[in-house]
């Protein structure tokens, strides 16, 4: 403990520990800072959770839409192979006739 810096630090620590008002003010500031950090972390976690939930919902919706489109396309192609009229297929599947005609062109190109 011969170095002046160490002695000065011990003196300041001793003064701080004896001054109740200073200690309480310090602790109060520390708690405020901790509360701010905790609130920021909570908001971040909440935002991440909401973002993930939204992303999952959008992904499911896209997947369902793509799945329905694939089923309709397969059904339309089978109906075309069964020689049904494109207008009739469009009406049954609630699709534009142009879409059915595009499926027919694809079917003809693959044959």
C-alpha positions as CSV (number, residue, x, y, z in Angstrom):
1,X,0.0,0.0,0.0
2,X,2.9,2.3,-0.5
3,X,1.8,3.7,-3.8
4,X,-0.1,7.1,-3.6
5,X,-2.7,6.0,-6.1
6,X,-3.7,3.0,-4.1
7,X,-3.9,5.1,-0.9
8,X,-6.0,7.7,-2.6
9,X,-8.4,5.0,-3.9
10,X,-8.8,3.5,-0.4
11,X,-9.4,6.9,1.0
12,X,-12.1,7.6,-1.6
13,X,-13.7,4.2,-1.0
14,X,-13.7,4.8,2.8
15,X,-15.3,8.3,2.3
16,X,-17.9,6.8,0.0
17,X,-18.8,4.0,2.3
18,X,-19.2,6.4,5.3
19,X,-21.4,8.8,3.4
20,X,-24.9,7.2,3.4
21,X,-26.5,9.9,1.2
22,X,-23.8,9.5,-1.5
23,X,-24.1,5.7,-1.4
24,X,-27.9,5.9,-1.7
25,X,-27.6,8.3,-4.6
26,X,-25.1,6.0,-6.3
27,X,-27.3,3.0,-5.8
28,X,-30.4,4.8,-7.0
29,X,-28.6,5.8,-10.3
30,X,-27.4,2.2,-10.7
31,X,-30.9,0.9,-10.3
32,X,-32.3,3.4,-12.8
33,X,-29.7,2.3,-15.3
34,X,-30.5,-1.3,-14.7
35,X,-34.2,-0.6,-15.2
36,X,-33.5,1.1,-18.5
37,X,-31.4,-1.8,-19.7
38,X,-34.0,-4.3,-18.6
39,X,-36.8,-2.4,-20.4
40,X,-34.7,-2.3,-23.6
41,X,-34.0,-6.0,-23.4
42,X,-37.7,-6.8,-22.8
43,X,-38.7,-4.6,-25.8
44,X,-36.1,-6.3,-28.0
45,X,-37.3,-9.8,-27.0
46,X,-40.9,-8.8,-27.5
47,X,-40.1,-7.3,-30.9
48,X,-38.2,-10.4,-32.0
49,X,-41.0,-12.7,-30.8
50,X,-43.6,-10.7,-32.7
51,X,-41.4,-10.6,-35.8
52,X,-40.9,-14.4,-35.7
53,X,-44.7,-15.0,-35.3
54,X,-45.5,-12.7,-38.2
55,X,-42.9,-14.3,-40.4
56,X,-44.2,-17.8,-39.6
57,X,-47.8,-16.7,-40.3
58,X,-46.7,-15.2,-43.7
59,X,-44.7,-18.3,-44.5
60,X,-47.7,-20.6,-43.7
61,X,-50.0,-18.4,-45.8
62,X,-47.6,-18.5,-48.8
63,X,-47.1,-22.3,-48.4
64,X,-50.9,-22.9,-48.3
65,X,-51.4,-20.6,-51.4
66,X,-48.6,-22.4,-53.3
67,X,-50.0,-25.8,-52.3
68,X,-53.5,-24.9,-53.4
69,X,-52.1,-23.6,-56.7
70,X,-50.3,-26.8,-57.3
71,X,-53.4,-28.9,-56.5
72,X,-55.5,-26.8,-58.9
73,X,-52.8,-27.1,-61.6
74,X,-52.7,-30.8,-61.3
75,X,-56.5,-31.1,-61.3
76,X,-56.7,-28.9,-64.3
77,X,-54.1,-30.9,-66.2
78,X,-55.9,-34.2,-65.4
79,X,-59.2,-32.6,-66.6
80,X,-57.5,-31.5,-69.8
81,X,-56.2,-35.0,-70.4
82,X,-59.8,-36.2,-69.9
83,X,-60.7,-33.9,-72.8
84,X,-62.8,-31.5,-70.7
85,X,-63.3,-28.0,-72.2
86,X,-61.0,-25.3,-70.8
87,X,-64.0,-23.0,-70.1
88,X,-65.7,-25.8,-68.1
89,X,-62.5,-26.5,-66.2
90,X,-62.0,-22.7,-65.5
91,X,-65.6,-22.5,-64.1
92,X,-65.2,-25.6,-61.9
93,X,-61.8,-24.6,-60.5
94,X,-62.7,-20.9,-60.3
95,X,-59.6,-20.0,-62.4
96,X,-59.3,-17.7,-65.4
97,X,-59.7,-19.5,-68.7
98,X,-56.3,-18.1,-69.8
99,X,-54.7,-19.9,-66.9
100,X,-56.3,-23.2,-68.1
101,X,-55.1,-22.5,-71.6
102,X,-51.6,-21.9,-70.3
103,X,-51.8,-25.3,-68.5
104,X,-52.9,-26.8,-71.8
105,X,-50.0,-25.3,-73.7
106,X,-47.6,-26.7,-71.0
107,X,-49.2,-30.1,-71.3
108,X,-48.8,-30.0,-75.1
109,X,-45.1,-29.0,-74.8
110,X,-44.4,-31.8,-72.4
111,X,-46.0,-34.4,-74.6
